[in-house]
Amino acid sequence: QLGNGPAAFCQDYATYAAVRHRLTLPRPDGQLDLEEMEHDMLMQTIGAELAPVEITRQDWNAWDLHIADLNSAQRQSLARCLIVIYDTSPGFDEYHAVRVTKYKCHCEFVKVVESQYEDDQVVQYHNWIHAVDVAFTLRNIFHRISAERYFATHERFALMVASFSHDLGNSGVTNGFLAQSAHEFALGYNDLSCLQNM
């Protein structure tokens, strides 16, 4: 129940999350200020990564960017930006923009995760295109609700990693099909939410 408009849910959640966050994991002093100071350099870094693949700043902030219409290089660049943006380690030396590819571990993560998804011709929906779409949608939600006020950077990073990898191993069949065919996942999970538990 979202209440009367899109902000009603976020306000209710923000109140609970802010209290929970203060009680469980205090944010280091100055973290939000540091994020704000680094924002412009981060956006320059993101822009430098996306410009060669013809994704604009407007695309970066748009709900209507159709991930399925992007080519492989565009999805790769977008994914690299999405995984780097919420990591706590980047930091910008003297507030200069850097190349996203400087973060080799992040770039390797994107390549490995993509390689673990079935080809979109084999698995029509739960594939890499869907994973990038979910991650991009999550970033847009973070942006719209000012998630930095509720979630620490490492929490947003963990959610971004989860959004990229949430359907790894999905073979494109349903839980019912796995149960009916006595698949090893169905046997291992007693026919209960096999795909979600694997």
N, C-alpha and C positions, 0 to 999 in steps of 0.2 A: 504494500500500500504506500504509494508515493505521496499521498496527501494532496494538497492544493498546489501543484506545480513542481517543477524539477528540483527547486532548492529545498523543499520541505524535507525530503529524505536526507540530503546532505547536512542540513542544520541539525536534525536529530542525531545523525551519526557523529557529526563533528563534536557535539557536546559530550557524548559518551566516549568517543575516541580521545578527545583532549584530556579528559579525566583519567582514562585508562593509561594513556601514554605518560602522563606526569607521574602516575603511581608505579608503573612498571619499568620504564626505561627513560630516565631523564635525558633530554637532548643536551648535548654539550653546548655550553654558552657560546653564542656567536655562530652556530651552524647555519641558522636561517640567514643571518647577515652575510655570511660567506657565500651561500648559494646565490643571494641577490647580487653580490659584487661580481661573481663569476658568470652570471647569466649572459651578459653581452658577449663575452669571449666564447662561451659555450655555443651560443647561437651562431657566431662566426665560424666556429669549428664545424658545426652541423651544416651550415650553408656551404662551406668549402667541400664537404663530403658529398652533398646532394646535388650541387650545381652541375658537375660533369655528367650526371645521369639524368639531368633535366627534371629534377624535382625542386620546386620553388619553396620559398618560405611560406607562401600562401598555402601550398599543398601540405606542408608540414603541420599547419594549424587547421586544416580543413577536415570536416567530418565526411565529406563526399569524395575523398581520394579513394578510388577503387583499386585495391591492392591486386586484384585478379587481372587488371588491365596493365599492370606494370610488367616490364621484362625482368629477367633473372638478375641482371646487374643492378637494376633499380631496387628490387627487393633486397638484395644483398647490402647495398649501401644504406637503405632505410633501416634494416635490421641492425647493422653495426652502430648506427646512430642511436637507436632505441636502447641498445644494451649498454653503451658507454654513458649515456646521459644521466643515469641514476647510480652509477658506481660511485663509491665514496673516494676512490683513489685518484681520479684524474687530476684535479687541481691544475691551475694554470699558472706556470711560472711567470711572475711579473705581469700577469693578466694578458698574455699573448695567446692568440688562437693556435691550436696545434692540429696535426692531422689525426683523424680518427684511427687510421691504420697504425699509428704509433702504439696503440693498445693491442698488441699481438694476441694476448690471451683472449680478449673479447672477440677479436676477429676470428680466431680459431674456433671459439665456442660457437659462433654463428655458422661457420662452415660445417662443423661436426653435427650440430643440431639439424641443419638443413639436410645433410646426407642421411640422417636417420629416419627422415620422413619418406614414405613411399611417394613415387612420382605422381603428379596430379592426373596423369592418364590412367593410373592403376587405382588410386584412391581418390575419388572425385571430390571429397569435401575435407576430410581430416588429414590435410597435407600441409606442406610448408607455406603455401599461399594463405591458408586459414590461420596458421600460427602467426605469420607476420601481420595479418589483419587483426587478430586478437590483441597482439602487442601494440599495434598502432592505435587501436581503439582504447586500450588501457591508458596509453600516453595522453590521448585526448581527454579522457575522463580526469586523469590527474591534473591536466592543465585547467580544465573547466572548474573544478572544485577547489583549486589551489591546495592540492594534496600535500604540499610541503608544510602546511600548517598542521596537518594531522599525522603524517607519517614521516619518520626519519628517512634519510636518503637510503640507508641500507634496507629498510623495509620496502621502499619503492623498487629498489634493485631486485630484491627477492621476488616480488610480484611480477616484475618484468621477466625474470628468468623463468618463472612458472608459466607465464603466458606463452612464451616461446616453446616450452617443452610439454605442455599439458596433453597433447595427443600423440606423443612419441609412441611408436609401436602399434598404433591403431591401423588395422588391416582393411578398414572400410566395410566391415560387416557389423551386424548388430549383436547385442547381447543375446537376443533370442536365437539368432543363427548359431552362435557359439554353443549355446546350451543344447539346441537340437542336434548339432553335429558332434556332441560330446568332445569338443575341443579341450585341449589341456588347460586353457585358462578357465573354462567353465567348470571343469572337474576340480581345479585347484581352489576356486572361489565359490564352490557349491552353487553355481548358476546365478549368483548374486552380483550384479553390476560388474561383470567380468572385465570389461574395457576400462572402467573407472578404477579398478583395483590393481590392475597389472603394473 
